[in-house]
Amino acid sequence: MKYQSDNTSHVLSAIDSARQSFFTLEKSGVNNFFKNNKGVPHLYSTLGDIFDATTEALYEHKLSVNYQIGLEKTNDGVLNILSTTITHLPSGQFITSVSNLGNHTKSQELGSAITYLRRYHIQAMLNLEADFEDDGNLSSGNNTSAGKGNDINKSDDMPTRKYTVYNKDGSVASQVSSFNTYYKTLVGNLDSKMWVKEHSWTSQTIIQLQDIIEWASNLDNKYKKGADAMIKKAKTSIQKIKEESNNEF
């Protein structure tokens, strides 16, 4: 699968121009399972909010957004994936983000996963404000650098999950079960300035980090210490990607 056209100058320029005309991004979604230290539920932008804010400007700049579900072969087997593609119609140039949908057996679970990933794909690809950035419970005010320490998943009590490692072209390299293993790989890629200049990698990685933040934010309170450390590292990594890429993606 090709994750972007050979040349992306026109599509990225059109996205940047369209962003200037986006309407205010509302946050009509309410997550009652995640509250700040004042007991206020977390608010987030729904997929509908995102469409309301962006559709008109995307149309004016001749950009189309398409979603597709399919299968992709990786070293770990065949994955059920969702791909989101933004195409600049006059030039035919495009960029694509892909995420693993997981092994959902119930239609309701699959539908929720699709909506969830569609939302995060388009947020990352259009460089929209991420919901977690305004969260009072998680914002510590500390702009620490992305360090290599902190054995977050060493505790047997911390739930495990899969973390997707991406190649420079945005394709899936592997999946690991340890956050520390994933994070060390991520930091190594961030230290290589060339990786953050690759739109496919930055887009996929930000989507993965947003997913980690969302997942950790909804863990039971008994996992709070490990979850907060994970969230802090993910947020710091996103900020570093944006700074290093000069918000080009």
Contacts in CASP RR format, 6 or more apart in sequence:
PFRMAT RR
TARGET T0000
AUTHOR 0000-0000-0000
METHOD contacts of the structure
MODEL  1
MKYQSDNTSHVLSAIDSARQSFFTLEKSGVNNFFKNNKGVPHLYSTLGDI
FDATTEALYEHKLSVNYQIGLEKTNDGVLNILSTTITHLPSGQFITSVSN
LGNHTKSQELGSAITYLRRYHIQAMLNLEADFEDDGNLSSGNNTSAGKGN
DINKSDDMPTRKYTVYNKDGSVASQVSSFNTYYKTLVGNLDSKMWVKEHS
WTSQTIIQLQDIIEWASNLDNKYKKGADAMIKKAKTSIQKIKEESNNEF
1 72 0 8 1.000
1 83 0 8 1.000
1 96 0 8 1.000
1 98 0 8 1.000
1 171 0 8 1.000
2 96 0 8 1.000
3 95 0 8 1.000
3 96 0 8 1.000
3 97 0 8 1.000
3 98 0 8 1.000
3 169 0 8 1.000
3 170 0 8 1.000
3 171 0 8 1.000
3 200 0 8 1.000
4 94 0 8 1.000
4 95 0 8 1.000
4 96 0 8 1.000
4 169 0 8 1.000
4 199 0 8 1.000
4 200 0 8 1.000
5 11 0 8 1.000
5 92 0 8 1.000
5 93 0 8 1.000
5 94 0 8 1.000
5 95 0 8 1.000
7 93 0 8 1.000
8 93 0 8 1.000
8 94 0 8 1.000
8 95 0 8 1.000
8 199 0 8 1.000
9 93 0 8 1.000
10 88 0 8 1.000
10 90 0 8 1.000
10 91 0 8 1.000
10 92 0 8 1.000
10 93 0 8 1.000
11 63 0 8 1.000
11 86 0 8 1.000
11 87 0 8 1.000
11 88 0 8 1.000
11 91 0 8 1.000
11 92 0 8 1.000
11 93 0 8 1.000
11 94 0 8 1.000
11 95 0 8 1.000
12 95 0 8 1.000
12 199 0 8 1.000
12 248 0 8 1.000
12 249 0 8 1.000
14 61 0 8 1.000
14 62 0 8 1.000
14 63 0 8 1.000
14 88 0 8 1.000
15 61 0 8 1.000
15 63 0 8 1.000
15 86 0 8 1.000
15 125 0 8 1.000
15 126 0 8 1.000
15 127 0 8 1.000
17 61 0 8 1.000
18 54 0 8 1.000
18 57 0 8 1.000
18 58 0 8 1.000
18 60 0 8 1.000
18 61 0 8 1.000
18 63 0 8 1.000
18 126 0 8 1.000
19 57 0 8 1.000
19 126 0 8 1.000
19 127 0 8 1.000
20 57 0 8 1.000
21 56 0 8 1.000
21 57 0 8 1.000
21 60 0 8 1.000
21 61 0 8 1.000
22 53 0 8 1.000
22 54 0 8 1.000
22 57 0 8 1.000
22 126 0 8 1.000
22 128 0 8 1.000
23 52 0 8 1.000
23 53 0 8 1.000
23 54 0 8 1.000
23 56 0 8 1.000
23 57 0 8 1.000
24 53 0 8 1.000
25 45 0 8 1.000
25 49 0 8 1.000
25 50 0 8 1.000
25 53 0 8 1.000
25 128 0 8 1.000
25 129 0 8 1.000
26 45 0 8 1.000
26 49 0 8 1.000
26 52 0 8 1.000
26 53 0 8 1.000
27 43 0 8 1.000
27 44 0 8 1.000
27 45 0 8 1.000
27 49 0 8 1.000
27 131 0 8 1.000
28 43 0 8 1.000
28 45 0 8 1.000
28 46 0 8 1.000
28 49 0 8 1.000
29 43 0 8 1.000
29 44 0 8 1.000
29 45 0 8 1.000
29 46 0 8 1.000
29 49 0 8 1.000
30 41 0 8 1.000
30 42 0 8 1.000
30 43 0 8 1.000
30 44 0 8 1.000
31 41 0 8 1.000
31 42 0 8 1.000
31 43 0 8 1.000
31 44 0 8 1.000
31 218 0 8 1.000
32 41 0 8 1.000
33 218 0 8 1.000
34 41 0 8 1.000
34 42 0 8 1.000
34 137 0 8 1.000
34 217 0 8 1.000
34 218 0 8 1.000
35 41 0 8 1.000
35 42 0 8 1.000
35 137 0 8 1.000
36 42 0 8 1.000
36 135 0 8 1.000
36 136 0 8 1.000
36 137 0 8 1.000
37 136 0 8 1.000
37 137 0 8 1.000
42 131 0 8 1.000
42 135 0 8 1.000
42 137 0 8 1.000
42 217 0 8 1.000
43 131 0 8 1.000
44 131 0 8 1.000
45 53 0 8 1.000
45 119 0 8 1.000
45 123 0 8 1.000
45 128 0 8 1.000
45 131 0 8 1.000
46 119 0 8 1.000
47 115 0 8 1.000
47 118 0 8 1.000
47 119 0 8 1.000
47 122 0 8 1.000
50 119 0 8 1.000
50 122 0 8 1.000
50 123 0 8 1.000
50 128 0 8 1.000
53 128 0 8 1.000
54 122 0 8 1.000
54 126 0 8 1.000
54 128 0 8 1.000
58 64 0 8 1.000
58 65 0 8 1.000
61 88 0 8 1.000
62 88 0 8 1.000
62 89 0 8 1.000
62 90 0 8 1.000
63 86 0 8 1.000
63 87 0 8 1.000
63 88 0 8 1.000
63 89 0 8 1.000
64 86 0 8 1.000
64 87 0 8 1.000
64 89 0 8 1.000
65 84 0 8 1.000
65 85 0 8 1.000
65 86 0 8 1.000
65 122 0 8 1.000
66 84 0 8 1.000
66 85 0 8 1.000
66 87 0 8 1.000
67 82 0 8 1.000
67 83 0 8 1.000
67 84 0 8 1.000
67 85 0 8 1.000
67 114 0 8 1.000
67 118 0 8 1.000
67 121 0 8 1.000
68 82 0 8 1.000
68 83 0 8 1.000
68 85 0 8 1.000
69 80 0 8 1.000
69 81 0 8 1.000
69 82 0 8 1.000
69 83 0 8 1.000
69 101 0 8 1.000
69 114 0 8 1.000
70 80 0 8 1.000
70 81 0 8 1.000
70 82 0 8 1.000
70 83 0 8 1.000
71 78 0 8 1.000
71 79 0 8 1.000
71 80 0 8 1.000
71 81 0 8 1.000
72 78 0 8 1.000
72 79 0 8 1.000
72 81 0 8 1.000
72 98 0 8 1.000
72 172 0 8 1.000
73 79 0 8 1.000
74 171 0 8 1.000
74 172 0 8 1.000
74 173 0 8 1.000
74 174 0 8 1.000
74 175 0 8 1.000
75 173 0 8 1.000
75 174 0 8 1.000
76 172 0 8 1.000
76 174 0 8 1.000
76 175 0 8 1.000
79 100 0 8 1.000
79 101 0 8 1.000
79 102 0 8 1.000
79 172 0 8 1.000
80 100 0 8 1.000
80 101 0 8 1.000
80 102 0 8 1.000
80 103 0 8 1.000
81 98 0 8 1.000
81 99 0 8 1.000
81 100 0 8 1.000
81 101 0 8 1.000
82 98 0 8 1.000
82 99 0 8 1.000
82 101 0 8 1.000
82 113 0 8 1.000
82 114 0 8 1.000
82 117 0 8 1.000
82 118 0 8 1.000
82 121 0 8 1.000
83 96 0 8 1.000
83 97 0 8 1.000
83 98 0 8 1.000
84 96 0 8 1.000
84 97 0 8 1.000
84 98 0 8 1.000
84 117 0 8 1.000
84 118 0 8 1.000
84 121 0 8 1.000
84 122 0 8 1.000
84 125 0 8 1.000
85 94 0 8 1.000
85 95 0 8 1.000
85 96 0 8 1.000
86 94 0 8 1.000
86 95 0 8 1.000
86 96 0 8 1.000
86 125 0 8 1.000
86 126 0 8 1.000
87 93 0 8 1.000
87 94 0 8 1.000
88 94 0 8 1.000
95 125 0 8 1.000
95 199 0 8 1.000
95 200 0 8 1.000
95 203 0 8 1.000
96 200 0 8 1.000
97 121 0 8 1.000
97 124 0 8 1.000
97 125 0 8 1.000
97 200 0 8 1.000
97 203 0 8 1.000
97 204 0 8 1.000
97 207 0 8 1.000
98 170 0 8 1.000
98 171 0 8 1.000
98 172 0 8 1.000
98 204 0 8 1.000
99 117 0 8 1.000
99 120 0 8 1.000
99 121 0 8 1.000
99 164 0 8 1.000
99 204 0 8 1.000
99 207 0 8 1.000
99 208 0 8 1.000
99 211 0 8 1.000
100 162 0 8 1.000
100 164 0 8 1.000
100 172 0 8 1.000
100 175 0 8 1.000
101 110 0 8 1.000
101 113 0 8 1.000
101 114 0 8 1.000
101 117 0 8 1.000
102 113 0 8 1.000
104 110 0 8 1.000
104 111 0 8 1.000
104 113 0 8 1.000
116 214 0 8 1.000
117 207 0 8 1.000
117 211 0 8 1.000
120 207 0 8 1.000
120 210 0 8 1.000
120 211 0 8 1.000
120 214 0 8 1.000
121 203 0 8 1.000
121 207 0 8 1.000
122 128 0 8 1.000
123 129 0 8 1.000
123 130 0 8 1.000
123 210 0 8 1.000
124 130 0 8 1.000
124 203 0 8 1.000
124 206 0 8 1.000
124 207 0 8 1.000
124 210 0 8 1.000
124 249 0 8 1.000
125 203 0 8 1.000
125 249 0 8 1.000
127 242 0 8 1.000
127 247 0 8 1.000
127 249 0 8 1.000
130 210 0 8 1.000
130 238 0 8 1.000
132 138 0 8 1.000
132 210 0 8 1.000
132 213 0 8 1.000
132 214 0 8 1.000
132 217 0 8 1.000
132 231 0 8 1.000
132 235 0 8 1.000
133 139 0 8 1.000
133 235 0 8 1.000
135 217 0 8 1.000
138 213 0 8 1.000
138 217 0 8 1.000
138 228 0 8 1.000
138 231 0 8 1.000
138 232 0 8 1.000
138 235 0 8 1.000
140 232 0 8 1.000
142 232 0 8 1.000
143 236 0 8 1.000
143 239 0 8 1.000
144 232 0 8 1.000
144 236 0 8 1.000
145 236 0 8 1.000
145 240 0 8 1.000
146 186 0 8 1.000
146 187 0 8 1.000
146 190 0 8 1.000
146 233 0 8 1.000
146 236 0 8 1.000
146 237 0 8 1.000
146 240 0 8 1.000
147 187 0 8 1.000
147 233 0 8 1.000
148 183 0 8 1.000
148 184 0 8 1.000
148 187 0 8 1.000
149 180 0 8 1.000
150 180 0 8 1.000
150 229 0 8 1.000
150 233 0 8 1.000
151 180 0 8 1.000
152 158 0 8 1.000
152 179 0 8 1.000
152 180 0 8 1.000
152 183 0 8 1.000
152 226 0 8 1.000
152 229 0 8 1.000
152 230 0 8 1.000
152 233 0 8 1.000
153 160 0 8 1.000
153 178 0 8 1.000
153 179 0 8 1.000
153 180 0 8 1.000
154 180 0 8 1.000
155 226 0 8 1.000
157 222 0 8 1.000
157 223 0 8 1.000
158 223 0 8 1.000
158 226 0 8 1.000
159 219 0 8 1.000
159 223 0 8 1.000
160 177 0 8 1.000
160 178 0 8 1.000
161 177 0 8 1.000
161 215 0 8 1.000
162 175 0 8 1.000
162 176 0 8 1.000
162 177 0 8 1.000
163 175 0 8 1.000
163 176 0 8 1.000
163 177 0 8 1.000
163 178 0 8 1.000
163 179 0 8 1.000
163 181 0 8 1.000
163 182 0 8 1.000
163 208 0 8 1.000
163 212 0 8 1.000
164 172 0 8 1.000
164 174 0 8 1.000
164 175 0 8 1.000
164 204 0 8 1.000
164 208 0 8 1.000
165 172 0 8 1.000
165 173 0 8 1.000
165 174 0 8 1.000
165 175 0 8 1.000
165 176 0 8 1.000
165 182 0 8 1.000
165 185 0 8 1.000
165 186 0 8 1.000
166 172 0 8 1.000
166 173 0 8 1.000
166 200 0 8 1.000
166 201 0 8 1.000
166 204 0 8 1.000
166 205 0 8 1.000
166 208 0 8 1.000
167 173 0 8 1.000
167 201 0 8 1.000
168 194 0 8 1.000
168 195 0 8 1.000
168 198 0 8 1.000
168 200 0 8 1.000
168 201 0 8 1.000
169 198 0 8 1.000
169 200 0 8 1.000
169 201 0 8 1.000
170 198 0 8 1.000
170 200 0 8 1.000
170 201 0 8 1.000
170 203 0 8 1.000
170 204 0 8 1.000
176 182 0 8 1.000
176 185 0 8 1.000
179 212 0 8 1.000
179 230 0 8 1.000
183 233 0 8 1.000
186 205 0 8 1.000
186 237 0 8 1.000
187 237 0 8 1.000
189 195 0 8 1.000
189 201 0 8 1.000
189 205 0 8 1.000
190 196 0 8 1.000
190 237 0 8 1.000
190 240 0 8 1.000
190 241 0 8 1.000
190 244 0 8 1.000
193 244 0 8 1.000
195 201 0 8 1.000
195 202 0 8 1.000
196 202 0 8 1.000
196 240 0 8 1.000
196 241 0 8 1.000
196 244 0 8 1.000
196 245 0 8 1.000
197 245 0 8 1.000
197 248 0 8 1.000
199 248 0 8 1.000
199 249 0 8 1.000
202 241 0 8 1.000
202 245 0 8 1.000
202 249 0 8 1.000
203 249 0 8 1.000
205 237 0 8 1.000
205 241 0 8 1.000
206 238 0 8 1.000
206 241 0 8 1.000
206 249 0 8 1.000
209 234 0 8 1.000
209 235 0 8 1.000
209 237 0 8 1.000
209 238 0 8 1.000
210 234 0 8 1.000
210 238 0 8 1.000
212 230 0 8 1.000
212 231 0 8 1.000
212 234 0 8 1.000
213 231 0 8 1.000
213 234 0 8 1.000
213 235 0 8 1.000
216 223 0 8 1.000
216 226 0 8 1.000
216 227 0 8 1.000
216 228 0 8 1.000
216 230 0 8 1.000
216 231 0 8 1.000
216 234 0 8 1.000
217 227 0 8 1.000
217 231 0 8 1.000
219 227 0 8 1.000
END
